[in-house]
Every structure is written in C-alpha cells, then in structure tokens.
Amino acid sequence: MRHIKGKDLNLLPVFAALWRQRNVTKAAQTLGMTQPALSRALSRLRSEFGDPLFVRSSKGVSPTARASEMASEIISMVDHLDHLYEPSGKFDPARLDRVFTIVTTDYFESAAAERLIPKILREAPHASLNFRTNVGGIPRESLEKGDVDLAILGVFERIPEGFYTQKILTDTYRSVVRSSHPAKRFTVEQFTQYPHILMTPKGDMHGIVDESLERLGKARHIAVGSSNFLSAGWAVANSDLILTAPGLVIDQMAERLSLREFQTPVETPQLVIFQIWHARTHNDPAQKWLRALIAGSF
C-alpha cells in the first residue's frame, strides 16, 4: 500500500476515459465533466505518474508508451470497481445508455441487421451498436484495453489465455447464380467453366473452394474478389458469375435478388462463428445481457 498512499485514485477513471475516447472533449462528456476540469485532472495524472501520458495529435490525443504499458491494468481496475458499486437491483436493459463496439465481418453484420438489431432497439432503445470490420485474427489488444466489447468471428487460431468464447452459429456453404444463368445444372466441370466471385476480406484470391478443387486436380477462374456481400450479390445478379458463400448470406441475397441457388459440387467445411470476450467483462451485467441476446438470436 505504500505506493498508493496519498495518491488520488479518482483520477484513474479520467485515464480510462482518455484511453477509450482519445479526445479530451469526448472524455469529459463521458465523465460528466467540463473540458477544463478534465484538463486539470490530466495535469494531476501526469504529475502522479511522472509522464505526459496523453499528448496532442491530429485527431485528439495519443497515449505515450508509459500510458500504453499501464492501460490494461487501469482499465480492468476501473471497470471492476464500477461493477462493485453498481446497484444490486435487477439489471434493466431498458435503462441502458451505452455504446457496444463489436468487431466482426460483413457476414455477421448482414445477419445482425435482420436478427439482432430489431431486438436491441426493442429491449434497449437507448443503447447503440458500433460494428467495426475485422481485418485479421482475434483483436486481442483491443478487447484487453476495452476499445472493443466483443469479437464475433470464425476462429482459426488458439484462443489466448484470459479470453472466453461461445459458439453462436454453424453455417454451410452454398452456391448461387442469376436466375437466367445459361447453365441449368452444375457438375464440377460446369462449375469450373464459368467465372467466379470470391468473398475475400483480406484480399487473398484463393479460398476453400479452390482447395477442394485442387484435391480433384481442378481449378476455377476467380474473376472478382470482393470484401462486401452486398456488392457481390449485385455482381452475380447481373452477370454469369458464380458465388459460393455461407448459407445465411445466400438466403438473404435470394430473397432480394433474382438468384438461383444450387449445391456446391465440391466438399466445403462448415463455418463456425464464435463470440469472443475478455475476462474483465465476463461478469459485467450489460455485457452478459448482450451476449445472451446474440446467442439467442442465432
């Protein structure tokens, strides 16, 4: 206890707000403070830690190396204390006023638009969802820091220590063409005869279908690589392109566009989607409510 004696622990929420917002004005609004009051608090923080902590940048403020080093522990501590002081009454999502940031893919966003968002609007009308596109693996650092509340992804790597996962959806791949496509049926030979469009968030022009075709000594021509399911659907509806994608997306496209679905003539693995969160938010009532709502929606 000798190191915290005489320290102002009320300054730690200021650090947490600045870390999350990277903007003095927004951080002050989050804490219900005026901007001058927050600036004075930041000055005291700098004095207590002997470091500038947050310096001006073109978009607001940026953390120093020392701030980045401390952030995970401070954020976790502030969130834990906030949970301890939460009223013990039953959690009511109708009173929830916060933004949930979810890192995911275009695939889940399109499904959420139909299955999840209406429920959020009904049960928690003052809450907000902020979807961010995932461009890599599990956003570990963002989940640890609190920049992100949840990641909803297909997992192809080992889950890091300190994280939780829950399977929420299993999907199968199917193929689709425009309703007036010249091919009436699709054998492997006909499947490879026509050009394809590939869903490729990372820009890799080689997918699971290509791996299956290679095992058969076959190959297809990928004419278009796309990171967006909406544009892929329109492209298929107006050309002879073939799209192979998760069934959930295919169903949505078929409802809105004049498309014809068929069974992909090569074997493809199942797509398993998980929601992933950090241990520091595991017992947060609002997060538990959101995770349950997501799981129940799929």
C-alpha positions in Angstrom: 0.0 0.0 0.0 3.0 2.3 0.3 3.0 3.3 -3.3 -0.7 4.4 -3.5 -0.6 6.3 -0.2 -1.6 9.9 -0.9 -2.5 9.2 -4.5 -5.8 10.4 -6.0 -7.4 7.2 -7.2 -10.3 9.3 -8.6 -8.0 10.2 -11.4 -8.0 6.6 -12.8 -11.4 7.0 -14.5 -10.0 10.0 -16.2 -7.2 7.9 -17.6 -9.7 5.2 -18.7 -11.9 7.8 -20.5 -9.0 9.4 -22.3 -7.7 6.0 -23.3 -11.0 4.9 -24.8 -12.0 8.2 -26.4 -8.6 9.6 -27.4 -10.2 13.0 -27.3 -10.4 15.4 -24.3 -13.8 16.8 -25.1 -15.4 13.4 -25.6 -13.7 12.0 -22.5 -15.1 14.9 -20.4 -18.6 14.3 -21.8 -18.3 10.6 -20.9 -17.4 11.5 -17.3 -19.9 14.4 -17.0 -17.0 16.9 -16.5 -16.2 20.1 -18.2 -13.2 20.2 -20.5 -11.2 22.5 -18.3 -11.9 20.2 -15.3 -10.7 17.2 -17.2 -7.6 19.0 -18.4 -6.7 19.9 -14.8 -7.3 16.2 -13.8 -5.0 15.1 -16.7 -2.3 17.5 -15.3 -2.5 15.9 -11.9 -2.3 12.4 -13.5 0.8 13.5 -15.3 2.3 14.7 -12.1 1.4 11.5 -10.2 2.9 9.2 -12.9 5.8 11.4 -14.0 4.8 11.1 -17.6 2.8 13.1 -20.2 0.5 10.0 -20.6 -1.6 11.6 -23.4 -0.1 14.0 -26.0 -1.9 16.1 -28.6 -2.3 14.5 -32.1 -4.1 15.5 -35.3 -7.3 13.7 -34.2 -7.2 14.4 -30.4 -4.7 12.8 -28.1 -2.4 9.8 -28.4 -1.1 7.7 -25.5 2.6 7.6 -24.7 4.5 4.4 -24.3 4.0 4.6 -20.5 0.3 5.0 -20.8 0.1 2.0 -23.2 2.0 0.0 -20.7 -0.4 0.8 -17.8 -3.7 0.8 -19.8 -4.8 -2.8 -19.5 -4.4 -2.8 -15.7 -6.0 0.6 -15.2 -9.0 -0.2 -17.5 -9.6 -3.5 -15.8 -9.4 -1.9 -12.3 -11.8 0.9 -13.2 -14.3 -1.5 -14.8 -14.1 -3.8 -11.8 -14.7 -1.0 -9.3 -17.5 0.3 -11.3 -19.1 -3.1 -11.2 -18.7 -3.3 -7.5 -20.5 0.0 -7.0 -23.4 -0.9 -9.3 -26.7 -1.1 -7.6 -27.6 -4.6 -6.6 -31.1 -4.4 -8.1 -32.0 -6.4 -11.2 -30.4 -5.3 -14.4 -32.8 -3.5 -16.7 -31.7 -3.1 -20.4 -34.4 -0.5 -21.0 -32.3 1.9 -18.8 -29.0 1.0 -20.6 -27.3 4.0 -22.2 -24.0 2.9 -23.7 -22.3 2.0 -27.0 -21.3 -1.6 -27.6 -18.4 -1.9 -30.0 -18.3 -5.2 -31.9 -15.5 -6.3 -34.2 -16.9 -8.7 -36.8 -17.3 -9.3 -40.5 -19.7 -8.2 -43.3 -21.2 -11.7 -43.0 -22.3 -11.3 -39.4 -23.3 -7.6 -39.8 -25.8 -8.6 -42.6 -27.2 -11.3 -40.4 -27.4 -9.0 -37.4 -29.3 -6.4 -39.4 -32.2 -8.9 -39.6 -31.9 -11.0 -36.4 -30.2 -8.8 -33.7 -30.7 -5.1 -34.3 -34.6 -5.2 -34.0 -34.2 -6.9 -30.6 -31.7 -4.3 -29.4 -34.0 -1.5 -30.5 -36.9 -3.1 -28.6 -35.2 -4.1 -25.4 -32.6 -1.4 -25.0 -33.8 1.7 -27.0 -31.1 3.9 -25.6 -28.1 1.6 -26.3 -26.1 1.6 -29.5 -24.2 -0.9 -31.6 -21.0 0.1 -33.3 -19.8 -2.5 -35.8 -16.1 -2.5 -36.9 -14.8 -4.6 -39.7 -12.3 -7.2 -38.7 -9.1 -7.3 -40.9 -7.1 -10.0 -39.1 -7.5 -12.6 -36.3 -8.8 -12.1 -32.8 -8.4 -8.3 -31.9 -6.8 -9.3 -28.6 -5.3 -5.9 -27.7 -8.5 -4.0 -28.4 -10.5 -6.4 -26.2 -8.0 -6.2 -23.4 -7.9 -2.4 -23.5 -11.7 -2.1 -23.6 -11.7 -0.4 -27.1 -13.9 -3.3 -28.2 -16.6 -5.2 -26.2 -17.0 -8.3 -28.4 -15.5 -10.0 -31.4 -17.8 -12.2 -33.5 -15.7 -14.3 -35.9 -14.8 -17.6 -37.3 -11.9 -18.8 -35.1 -8.9 -20.4 -36.8 -6.3 -19.8 -34.1 -5.8 -20.8 -30.5 -7.8 -18.8 -28.0 -5.5 -16.6 -25.9 -5.4 -17.0 -22.1 -7.8 -14.7 -20.4 -10.5 -14.9 -23.1 -13.9 -16.6 -23.3 -15.7 -18.0 -26.3 -19.2 -19.1 -27.1 -20.3 -20.8 -30.3 -23.3 -19.0 -31.7 -23.7 -20.2 -35.2 -22.8 -23.0 -37.6 -23.3 -22.5 -41.3 -22.8 -24.4 -44.5 -21.5 -23.0 -47.9 -23.8 -22.9 -50.9 -23.6 -21.5 -54.4 -25.7 -19.1 -56.3 -26.1 -17.7 -59.9 -28.6 -15.4 -61.5 -31.9 -17.0 -62.4 -31.3 -16.7 -66.1 -27.8 -18.2 -66.0 -27.1 -20.3 -69.1 -26.1 -23.4 -67.1 -29.0 -25.5 -66.0 -27.1 -27.8 -63.7 -23.6 -27.7 -62.2 -21.2 -30.6 -62.3 -17.6 -30.0 -61.2 -16.7 -29.4 -64.9 -19.5 -26.9 -65.4 -18.7 -25.3 -62.1 -15.2 -24.6 -63.3 -16.3 -23.5 -66.8 -17.8 -20.2 -65.6 -16.1 -17.2 -63.8 -16.4 -16.9 -60.0 -16.6 -14.1 -57.5 -14.8 -14.7 -54.2 -15.5 -13.2 -50.8 -12.1 -12.2 -49.6 -11.9 -9.7 -46.7 -8.1 -10.0 -46.6 -7.7 -9.8 -50.4 -6.5 -13.4 -50.8 -7.7 -14.7 -54.2 -7.7 -18.3 -53.1 -10.4 -19.8 -50.9 -11.7 -23.1 -49.5 -13.4 -24.0 -52.8 -10.1 -23.7 -54.6 -8.5 -26.0 -52.0 -11.2 -28.6 -52.7 -10.9 -28.3 -56.4 -7.1 -28.7 -56.2 -7.6 -32.1 -54.4 -9.6 -33.1 -57.5 -6.9 -31.8 -59.9 -9.2 -28.9 -61.0 -9.1 -25.1 -60.9 -11.6 -22.3 -61.3 -11.2 -18.7 -62.6 -11.8 -16.1 -60.0 -12.8 -13.0 -62.0 -13.6 -10.8 -59.0 -12.5 -10.6 -55.4 -14.9 -8.7 -53.1 -14.9 -7.8 -49.3 -18.6 -6.9 -49.4 -21.5 -9.3 -49.7 -23.9 -6.6 -50.9 -21.8 -5.8 -53.9 -21.1 -9.5 -54.6 -24.9 -10.1 -54.7 -25.4 -7.4 -57.3 -22.5 -8.6 -59.3 -23.9 -12.1 -59.5 -27.4 -10.9 -60.4 -26.0 -9.0 -63.4 -23.5 -11.5 -64.8 -22.6 -15.1 -65.3 -20.5 -15.1 -62.1 -20.9 -17.9 -59.6 -20.7 -17.1 -55.9 -20.1 -19.6 -53.1 -20.8 -18.2 -49.7 -22.3 -19.1 -46.3 -26.0 -20.1 -46.5 -27.1 -17.3 -44.2 -25.9 -14.8 -46.8 -27.2 -16.8 -49.7 -30.7 -16.8 -48.2 -30.7 -13.0 -47.8 -29.5 -12.5 -51.3 -32.0 -14.9 -52.8 -34.9 -13.0 -51.0 -33.9 -9.7 -52.5 -32.3 -10.5 -55.9 -33.4 -12.8 -58.8 -30.9 -15.6 -58.0 -30.9 -19.4 -58.3 -29.3 -21.5 -55.6 -27.6 -24.9 -56.2 -25.5 -27.2 -54.1 -21.8 -26.6 -54.4 -20.4 -29.6 -56.4 -17.3 -29.9 -54.2 -16.9 -30.5 -50.5 -16.6 -27.5 -48.2 -16.1 -27.3 -44.4 -18.7 -25.9 -42.1 -18.3 -22.3 -41.0 -18.5 -22.0 -37.2 -18.9 -18.5 -35.7 -18.0 -17.6 -32.1 -18.4 -14.6 -29.9 -15.2 -13.8 -28.0 -14.7 -11.5 -25.0 -12.1 -10.7 -22.4 -12.2 -11.9 -18.8 -12.5 -8.3 -17.5 -16.0 -8.0 -19.0 -17.1 -11.6 -18.2 -19.3 -10.6 -15.2 -20.5 -7.2 -16.4 -24.3 -7.3 -16.4 -24.7 -5.3 -19.6 -22.2 -7.4 -21.4 -23.8 -10.6 -20.2 -27.2 -9.4 -21.4 -25.8 -8.5 -24.9 -24.0 -11.9 -25.2 -27.2 -13.8 -24.2 -29.2 -11.7 -26.7 -26.7 -12.5 -29.5 -26.6 -16.2 -28.7 -30.4 -16.4 -28.5 -30.8 -14.6 -31.9 -28.7 -17.2 -33.7 
